[in-house]
Amino acid sequence: MRWRQFLTPVRSVDAHEARTMLDADPQIQLLDVRQEKEYQEEHIAGAKFIPLASLDDMLGEIDKERPVLVYCAIGGRSRVAAQLLAGKGFEKVLNLSGGIKAWNGWKGFGDYEQGLDLFMNAENLQEVLEVAYVMEKALGDFYMDMASRVSSPKVANLFSKLASVEDKHSKTVAERLQAVTGNAPLPEVGPDAAPEGGLSTAEYMHRLGTDTESPRDVVDFAMALEAQAMDLYSRAAENAPDDSSREALERMALEERGHLKHLAVLMDSLV
């Protein structure tokens, strides 16, 4: 390894600028260079995970033609990683100043393989869309069920609104699926179907300590689900069986990012 590459200057951006750039350019690749346990605890949703010690051997997994935003815990390791990439010919490399500690946006949790088993047996675009449809529909059904269970009319109305958003999204996925299958019947969504992100709603609620009678807790819960879904779709895209499946999953990830923006506005109205 040549130490000169670590002297290559790279630009650092703060968390606000990083959020703005990610919102404006979906081509930016997020790269997490921390250790596995750090990644499992929390990570920026949609980030690719390559520990710094493995980066030099895994450069082929990063698209040289697309911008790369690198982050770690507080910015030290990511600066080294960014300099390494720049020294290897990556021309559009940014370092997240302050690392994930400074990040105030969407986050995921769990190991890199979490939820990917749902797509493991998907061999083509149809099967990928079937999995996505079931996840989206399952979450909408959960929200509708919660709307009938909570005692607060305000929270019930909130759950109904969330259900409406998911219903629209699942219908969009259904249209894409039926365009592929020639309007074949849609997959059935049973009570045990995994919602967005691949974990059960009970697991999310337990982790977040969600009070289902609190509007802010409910929106926070919904944002966590959307972030986890964006994260899963992004990771699944990297393992997609073909280009059309990869493009569909990347599109789903972008749509989840759009949902997060709407939920952020909703959260601001509740604060």
TORZAZA-677247 format. One record per residue: residue in one letter; y, z, x of N, C-alpha, C in turn. Coordinates in steps of 0.05 Angstrom, whole numbers, plus 5000, padded with zeros to 4 digits. Layout:
residues N
('A' (Y Z X) (Y Z X) (Y Z X))
...
end
This chain:
residues 271
('M' (4976 5000 5017) (5000 5000 5000) (5025 5000 5018))
('R' (5044 4983 5012) (5068 4981 5028) (5090 5000 5016))
('W' (5101 5016 5034) (5121 5036 5024) (5147 5022 5018))
('R' (5152 4998 5029) (5177 4984 5024) (5181 4979 4994))
('Q' (5158 4974 4980) (5161 4968 4951) (5174 4991 4936))
('F' (5171 5016 4946) (5183 5039 4932) (5213 5041 4937))
('L' (5224 5024 4954) (5253 5023 4959) (5267 5003 4942))
('T' (5251 4987 4926) (5263 4967 4909) (5279 4981 4887))
('P' (5305 4974 4884) (5321 4988 4863) (5313 4980 4835))
('V' (5313 4999 4817) (5308 4993 4789) (5329 5007 4772))
('R' (5333 4996 4749) (5353 5007 4730) (5340 5029 4713))
('S' (5355 5051 4709) (5346 5072 4691) (5363 5072 4666))
('V' (5350 5078 4643) (5364 5079 4617) (5358 5106 4605))
('D' (5377 5117 4589) (5372 5142 4576) (5357 5137 4550))
('A' (5350 5158 4536) (5333 5156 4512) (5347 5140 4490))
('H' (5373 5144 4487) (5387 5130 4465) (5387 5100 4471))
('E' (5394 5092 4496) (5394 5064 4503) (5366 5052 4500))
('A' (5346 5067 4508) (5318 5058 4506) (5311 5052 4477))
('R' (5318 5071 4459) (5312 5067 4431) (5326 5041 4420))
('T' (5351 5037 4428) (5366 5014 4419) (5353 4988 4429))
('M' (5344 4989 4454) (5331 4965 4466) (5305 4959 4452))
('L' (5289 4980 4447) (5263 4976 4435) (5266 4966 4406))
('D' (5286 4975 4392) (5291 4966 4365) (5299 4936 4365))
('A' (5314 4928 4386) (5324 4901 4387) (5304 4881 4398))
('D' (5286 4890 4415) (5268 4871 4429) (5239 4881 4428))
('P' (5223 4870 4409) (5195 4878 4407) (5178 4869 4430))
('Q' (5189 4852 4448) (5173 4843 4471) (5172 4864 4493))
('I' (5188 4884 4492) (5188 4904 4513) (5162 4920 4513))
('Q' (5149 4922 4536) (5124 4937 4539) (5131 4966 4548))
('L' (5120 4985 4533) (5123 5013 4541) (5099 5021 4558))
('L' (5105 5034 4580) (5084 5041 4599) (5085 5071 4605))
('D' (5064 5086 4598) (5062 5115 4603) (5046 5118 4629))
('V' (5058 5131 4650) (5044 5133 4676) (5037 5162 4682))
('R' (5036 5179 4661) (5028 5207 4665) (4998 5210 4667))
('Q' (4988 5235 4667) (4960 5240 4667) (4948 5240 4639))
('E' (4922 5238 4637) (4909 5236 4611) (4915 5259 4592))
('K' (4914 5284 4602) (4919 5306 4584) (4948 5306 4574))
('E' (4966 5297 4590) (4994 5295 4581) (4996 5274 4559))
('Y' (4983 5252 4563) (4983 5231 4543) (4971 5240 4516))
('Q' (4949 5255 4518) (4935 5265 4494) (4953 5284 4478))
('E' (4968 5300 4492) (4985 5320 4479) (5006 5306 4462))
('E' (5019 5286 4474) (5039 5270 4460) (5047 5247 4477))
('H' (5054 5225 4464) (5063 5201 4478) (5081 5185 4460))
('I' (5097 5167 4472) (5113 5150 4455) (5095 5130 4442))
('A' (5097 5128 4415) (5079 5111 4400) (5081 5082 4409))
('G' (5058 5070 4413) (5057 5042 4422) (5056 5038 4452))
('A' (5056 5060 4467) (5057 5058 4496) (5029 5051 4507))
('K' (5029 5035 4528) (5004 5030 4543) (5001 5053 4563))
('F' (4977 5062 4567) (4972 5085 4585) (4958 5076 4610))
('I' (4972 5079 4633) (4961 5074 4659) (4972 5095 4678))
('P' (4956 5115 4686) (4965 5136 4704) (4976 5123 4730))
('L' (4997 5136 4741) (5010 5126 4765) (4990 5120 4787))
('A' (4970 5138 4791) (4951 5134 4813) (4934 5109 4809))
('S' (4932 5099 4784) (4915 5075 4779) (4931 5050 4776))
('L' (4958 5053 4776) (4975 5030 4769) (4971 5006 4788))
('D' (4970 5011 4814) (4967 4989 4833) (4942 4973 4829))
('D' (4921 4985 4818) (4896 4971 4813) (4894 4958 4786))
('M' (4914 4964 4768) (4913 4955 4740) (4937 4938 4733))
('L' (4950 4926 4752) (4974 4910 4747) (4968 4887 4729))
('G' (4943 4877 4730) (4935 4854 4713) (4936 4860 4683))
('E' (4937 4885 4676) (4938 4893 4647) (4966 4893 4636))
('I' (4986 4887 4653) (5014 4887 4644) (5024 4858 4646))
('D' (5037 4849 4625) (5047 4821 4623) (5072 4819 4641))
('K' (5071 4803 4662) (5092 4800 4681) (5116 4786 4669))
('E' (5112 4771 4648) (5134 4756 4636) (5150 4772 4616))
('R' (5141 4795 4608) (5155 4812 4589) (5168 4836 4602))
('P' (5191 4846 4591) (5203 4870 4603) (5184 4894 4601))
('V' (5187 4912 4620) (5171 4937 4620) (5189 4961 4621))
('L' (5185 4980 4603) (5200 5005 4603) (5179 5027 4611))
('V' (5184 5040 4633) (5164 5059 4644) (5175 5088 4639))
('Y' (5156 5106 4632) (5165 5134 4628) (5143 5152 4638))
('C' (5151 5177 4644) (5132 5198 4651) (5142 5224 4637))
('A' (5140 5247 4650) (5148 5272 4637) (5179 5275 4638))
('I' (5190 5272 4662) (5219 5276 4664) (5233 5253 4679))
('G' (5218 5233 4689) (5231 5210 4701) (5224 5205 4731))
('G' (5211 5224 4744) (5205 5221 4773) (5183 5201 4778))
('R' (5160 5206 4766) (5137 5188 4770) (5143 5160 4759))
('S' (5157 5159 4737) (5163 5132 4726) (5181 5116 4743))
('R' (5199 5129 4758) (5216 5115 4777) (5199 5103 4799))
('V' (5181 5118 4809) (5163 5108 4830) (5147 5084 4819))
('A' (5136 5087 4794) (5121 5066 4782) (5138 5041 4777))
('A' (5162 5045 4768) (5180 5022 4764) (5186 5008 4790))
('Q' (5190 5023 4811) (5196 5011 4837) (5171 4996 4847))
('L' (5148 5007 4842) (5123 4993 4850) (5121 4966 4835))
('L' (5126 4967 4809) (5125 4942 4794) (5145 4921 4804))
('A' (5170 4931 4809) (5190 4913 4818) (5182 4901 4845))
('G' (5170 4917 4862) (5161 4908 4888) (5138 4888 4887))
('K' (5124 4888 4864) (5102 4870 4860) (5110 4845 4845))
('G' (5136 4841 4841) (5145 4817 4829) (5152 4818 4799))
('F' (5150 4842 4787) (5158 4845 4759) (5189 4846 4759))
('E' (5201 4827 4746) (5230 4823 4748) (5246 4839 4727))
('K' (5233 4847 4705) (5247 4862 4684) (5234 4889 4680))
('V' (5242 4908 4697) (5231 4935 4696) (5253 4956 4693))
('L' (5248 4974 4674) (5267 4996 4669) (5253 5023 4671))
('N' (5268 5043 4679) (5257 5070 4680) (5271 5087 4659))
('L' (5255 5103 4644) (5267 5120 4623) (5276 5146 4637))
('S' (5302 5149 4639) (5313 5173 4651) (5307 5198 4633))
('G' (5297 5219 4646) (5291 5243 4630) (5263 5243 4619))
('G' (5249 5220 4619) (5222 5218 4610) (5218 5225 4581))
('I' (5194 5232 4574) (5188 5238 4546) (5201 5264 4537))
('K' (5209 5281 4557) (5223 5306 4550) (5250 5299 4537))
('A' (5262 5277 4544) (5288 5269 4533) (5285 5252 4508))
('W' (5261 5242 4503) (5256 5224 4481) (5257 5238 4454))
('N' (5272 5227 4435) (5275 5239 4409) (5266 5219 4387))
('G' (5249 5201 4394) (5240 5181 4375) (5211 5185 4367))
('W' (5198 5164 4358) (5171 5165 4347) (5151 5173 4369))
('K' (5131 5189 4362) (5111 5198 4381) (5083 5196 4368))
('G' (5063 5192 4384) (5035 5194 4376) (5022 5216 4391))
('F' (4997 5221 4385) (4981 5241 4400) (4952 5233 4399))
('G' (4936 5246 4417) (4908 5240 4419) (4902 5221 4442))
('D' (4877 5218 4448) (4870 5201 4471) (4872 5172 4465))
('Y' (4871 5155 4485) (4876 5127 4482) (4856 5113 4464))
('E' (4832 5124 4462) (4811 5111 4445) (4812 5120 4416))
('Q' (4829 5140 4410) (4830 5151 4383) (4835 5130 4362))
('G' (4818 5128 4342) (4822 5110 4320) (4812 5082 4325))
('L' (4807 5075 4350) (4799 5047 4357) (4771 5041 4346))
('D' (4755 5062 4341) (4728 5057 4330) (4730 5044 4303))
('L' (4752 5047 4288) (4755 5034 4262) (4755 5003 4265))
('F' (4764 4994 4288) (4766 4965 4294) (4743 4955 4312))
('M' (4726 4974 4320) (4705 4967 4340) (4687 4944 4332))
('N' (4680 4943 4306) (4662 4922 4297) (4676 4898 4285))
('A' (4702 4898 4286) (4717 4875 4275) (4716 4852 4295))
('E' (4704 4830 4286) (4700 4807 4304) (4718 4784 4300))
('N' (4735 4785 4279) (4753 4763 4274) (4777 4773 4257))
('L' (4795 4755 4251) (4820 4762 4237) (4813 4774 4209))
('Q' (4794 4763 4195) (4788 4774 4169) (4779 4803 4170))
('E' (4762 4810 4189) (4752 4837 4191) (4774 4856 4200))
('V' (4792 4847 4217) (4814 4863 4226) (4833 4869 4202))
('L' (4839 4849 4186) (4856 4853 4163) (4843 4871 4142))
('E' (4817 4869 4140) (4803 4886 4121) (4806 4916 4129))
('V' (4803 4922 4154) (4807 4949 4164) (4836 4958 4158))
('A' (4855 4941 4165) (4883 4948 4161) (4889 4952 4131))
('Y' (4878 4935 4114) (4883 4938 4085) (4873 4965 4075))
('V' (4849 4972 4083) (4837 4997 4074) (4854 5021 4083))
('M' (4864 5021 4107) (4880 5043 4117) (4906 5045 4102))
('E' (4919 5022 4097) (4945 5022 4083) (4941 5031 4054))
('K' (4920 5021 4041) (4915 5028 4013) (4908 5057 4010))
('A' (4892 5067 4029) (4884 5095 4029) (4908 5114 4030))
('L' (4928 5107 4046) (4951 5124 4048) (4967 5123 4023))
('G' (4970 5100 4011) (4985 5098 3986) (4971 5114 3964))
('D' (4945 5113 3963) (4930 5129 3943) (4933 5159 3948))
('F' (4934 5167 3973) (4938 5195 3980) (4966 5204 3970))
('Y' (4986 5188 3975) (5013 5196 3966) (5014 5199 3935))
('M' (5002 5180 3921) (5001 5182 3892) (4987 5207 3882))
('D' (4965 5213 3896) (4951 5238 3889) (4968 5262 3893))
('M' (4982 5263 3916) (4999 5286 3922) (5022 5288 3902))
('A' (5032 5266 3893) (5054 5267 3873) (5046 5281 3848))
('S' (5020 5280 3841) (5010 5293 3817) (5002 5322 3822))
('R' (5002 5331 3847) (4992 5358 3854) (5015 5377 3860))
('V' (5037 5368 3871) (5058 5386 3879) (5073 5396 3854))
('S' (5085 5420 3857) (5099 5432 3834) (5129 5424 3833))
('S' (5140 5417 3856) (5169 5410 3857) (5173 5381 3847))
('P' (5189 5377 3826) (5195 5350 3817) (5208 5333 3838))
('K' (5225 5345 3855) (5238 5330 3877) (5218 5319 3897))
('V' (5198 5336 3904) (5178 5328 3923) (5159 5308 3910))
('A' (5153 5312 3885) (5135 5293 3870) (5148 5265 3870))
('N' (5174 5264 3866) (5188 5239 3866) (5188 5227 3894))
('L' (5190 5243 3914) (5189 5234 3942) (5162 5222 3948))
('F' (5141 5236 3941) (5114 5225 3945) (5110 5198 3931))
('S' (5121 5196 3907) (5119 5171 3892) (5133 5149 3906))
('K' (5156 5154 3917) (5171 5134 3933) (5155 5125 3957))
('L' (5143 5145 3971) (5126 5138 3994) (5102 5121 3986))
('A' (5091 5128 3963) (5068 5113 3953) (5076 5084 3947))
('S' (5100 5081 3936) (5110 5054 3929) (5113 5036 3954))
('V' (5123 5048 3976) (5126 5034 4001) (5099 5025 4011))
('E' (5080 5044 4011) (5053 5037 4021) (5039 5016 4003))
('D' (5045 5018 3978) (5033 4999 3959) (5043 4970 3965))
('K' (5069 4968 3971) (5080 4942 3978) (5068 4931 4004))
('H' (5064 4950 4023) (5053 4941 4049) (5024 4933 4046))
('S' (5009 4948 4031) (4980 4941 4027) (4977 4915 4012))
('K' (4996 4909 3994) (4995 4884 3979) (5002 4860 3998))
('T' (5020 4865 4017) (5026 4845 4037) (5002 4839 4054))
('V' (4989 4860 4063) (4964 4856 4079) (4943 4842 4063))
('A' (4941 4850 4037) (4921 4837 4019) (4926 4807 4017))
('E' (4952 4799 4016) (4958 4771 4014) (4950 4756 4039))
('R' (4955 4769 4062) (4946 4756 4087) (4916 4754 4089))
('L' (4903 4775 4079) (4874 4775 4080) (4862 4753 4061))
('Q' (4873 4751 4037) (4863 4732 4018) (4870 4703 4026))
('A' (4891 4700 4042) (4897 4673 4052) (4876 4664 4072))
('V' (4863 4684 4085) (4842 4678 4104) (4815 4674 4090))
('T' (4810 4690 4069) (4784 4689 4055) (4784 4670 4031))
('G' (4807 4659 4024) (4807 4642 4000) (4806 4659 3975))
('N' (4821 4681 3974) (4823 4698 3951) (4797 4712 3944))
('A' (4781 4718 3964) (4756 4734 3959) (4764 4762 3951))
('P' (4746 4776 3937) (4753 4804 3929) (4761 4821 3952))
('L' (4779 4839 3948) (4789 4857 3969) (4768 4879 3974))
('P' (4768 4891 3997) (4749 4913 4003) (4755 4937 3985))
('E' (4734 4951 3978) (4738 4976 3962) (4748 4998 3981))
('V' (4765 5015 3969) (4776 5037 3984) (4766 5063 3972))
('G' (4747 5075 3986) (4734 5100 3976) (4751 5125 3983))
('P' (4743 5148 3973) (4758 5173 3977) (4757 5182 4006))
('D' (4738 5172 4022) (4736 5181 4050) (4749 5161 4069))
('A' (4763 5141 4059) (4775 5121 4076) (4796 5134 4093))
('A' (4797 5126 4119) (4818 5137 4137) (4844 5124 4131))
('P' (4866 5140 4129) (4892 5128 4125) (4904 5117 4151))
('E' (4929 5109 4151) (4942 5098 4175) (4938 5116 4199))
('G' (4933 5105 4222) (4931 5120 4246) (4903 5129 4252))
('G' (4885 5129 4233) (4857 5134 4238) (4848 5163 4235))
('L' (4866 5182 4231) (4859 5210 4227) (4861 5217 4197))
('S' (4848 5238 4189) (4850 5246 4161) (4878 5258 4156))
('T' (4887 5257 4131) (4913 5269 4124) (4912 5299 4129))
('A' (4889 5311 4125) (4886 5340 4130) (4891 5347 4159))
('E' (4881 5330 4177) (4885 5334 4206) (4915 5332 4213))
('Y' (4929 5312 4202) (4957 5310 4207) (4972 5334 4197))
('M' (4966 5342 4173) (4980 5365 4161) (4976 5391 4176))
('H' (4951 5395 4185) (4945 5419 4201) (4960 5419 4227))
('R' (4961 5396 4240) (4975 5394 4266) (5005 5399 4263))
('L' (5017 5389 4241) (5046 5391 4237) (5054 5416 4223))
('G' (5034 5431 4211) (5041 5454 4195) (5057 5447 4170))
('T' (5049 5425 4157) (5065 5414 4135) (5065 5431 4110))
('D' (5089 5437 4100) (5092 5450 4074) (5096 5428 4054))
('T' (5077 5423 4037) (5078 5400 4019) (5098 5404 3996))
('E' (5111 5427 3995) (5132 5431 3975) (5160 5428 3987))
('S' (5161 5422 4013) (5186 5419 4027) (5192 5389 4031))
('P' (5214 5378 4021) (5221 5350 4024) (5222 5342 4054))
('R' (5235 5359 4070) (5237 5352 4099) (5210 5352 4112))
('D' (5193 5370 4106) (5166 5371 4117) (5150 5346 4109))
('V' (5154 5338 4084) (5139 5314 4074) (5148 5289 4089))
('V' (5174 5286 4093) (5184 5263 4107) (5176 5264 4136))
('D' (5176 5288 4148) (5167 5291 4176) (5138 5283 4178))
('F' (5122 5291 4158) (5094 5284 4157) (5090 5254 4155))
('A' (5106 5241 4138) (5104 5212 4134) (5112 5197 4160))
('M' (5132 5208 4174) (5141 5195 4199) (5119 5198 4220))
('A' (5106 5221 4221) (5084 5224 4240) (5061 5205 4235))
('L' (5055 5200 4209) (5034 5181 4202) (5042 5153 4210))
('E' (5067 5145 4205) (5076 5118 4211) (5075 5114 4242))
('A' (5084 5134 4257) (5084 5132 4286) (5055 5129 4296))
('Q' (5037 5145 4285) (5009 5143 4293) (4997 5116 4286))
('A' (5005 5106 4263) (4995 5079 4255) (5006 5058 4274))
('M' (5032 5059 4280) (5043 5040 4299) (5029 5041 4326))
('D' (5023 5066 4334) (5009 5070 4359) (4981 5058 4359))
('L' (4966 5062 4337) (4939 5052 4334) (4939 5022 4334))
('Y' (4956 5009 4318) (4957 4980 4316) (4964 4968 4343))
('S' (4982 4981 4358) (4989 4971 4385) (4965 4972 4404))
('R' (4951 4995 4403) (4927 4997 4421) (4905 4978 4412))
('A' (4902 4975 4386) (4881 4957 4376) (4887 4928 4383))
('A' (4913 4921 4384) (4921 4894 4392) (4911 4887 4420))
('E' (4912 4907 4438) (4903 4902 4465) (4873 4896 4467))
('N' (4858 4905 4446) (4829 4901 4446) (4820 4882 4424))
('A' (4839 4866 4414) (4833 4848 4392) (4813 4827 4400))
('P' (4796 4818 4381) (4775 4799 4387) (4785 4770 4393))
('D' (4809 4764 4383) (4820 4737 4388) (4851 4738 4385))
('D' (4863 4716 4391) (4893 4715 4391) (4904 4719 4363))
('S' (4892 4708 4342) (4903 4711 4315) (4901 4740 4306))
('S' (4880 4754 4314) (4877 4782 4308) (4898 4799 4323))
('R' (4902 4792 4348) (4921 4806 4364) (4949 4803 4352))
('E' (4956 4779 4344) (4982 4774 4333) (4986 4789 4306))
('A' (4964 4791 4290) (4966 4805 4265) (4970 4835 4270))
('L' (4956 4846 4289) (4959 4875 4295) (4986 4881 4307))
('E' (4997 4863 4324) (5023 4867 4335) (5044 4866 4312))
('R' (5040 4849 4293) (5058 4847 4270) (5056 4873 4254))
('M' (5033 4883 4250) (5030 4908 4235) (5044 4931 4249))
('A' (5043 4932 4276) (5056 4952 4291) (5087 4950 4287))
('L' (5097 4926 4287) (5126 4922 4283) (5134 4931 4255))
('E' (5117 4926 4235) (5123 4934 4208) (5124 4964 4205))
('E' (5106 4978 4220) (5106 5007 4219) (5131 5017 4232))
('R' (5141 5004 4253) (5166 5012 4266) (5189 5009 4245))
('G' (5188 4988 4229) (5208 4985 4208) (5207 5007 4188))
('H' (5183 5016 4181) (5180 5038 4162) (5192 5064 4174))
('L' (5188 5067 4200) (5199 5091 4213) (5229 5091 4211))
('K' (5242 5069 4214) (5271 5068 4212) (5280 5076 4184))
('H' (5267 5067 4164) (5274 5074 4136) (5270 5104 4132))
('L' (5248 5115 4142) (5243 5143 4139) (5263 5160 4155))
('A' (5273 5150 4177) (5293 5164 4192) (5319 5167 4176))
('V' (5326 5146 4162) (5350 5146 4145) (5345 5167 4122))
('L' (5321 5167 4111) (5315 5186 4090) (5316 5214 4100))
('M' (5306 5219 4124) (5307 5246 4136) (5336 5255 4140))
('D' (5353 5236 4150) (5381 5243 4154) (5394 5252 4128))
('S' (5386 5240 4106) (5398 5247 4080) (5389 5275 4070))
('L' (5367 5285 4082) (5357 5311 4073) (5367 5333 4091))
('V' (5377 5326 4115) (5386 5347 4134) (5413 5357 4126))
end
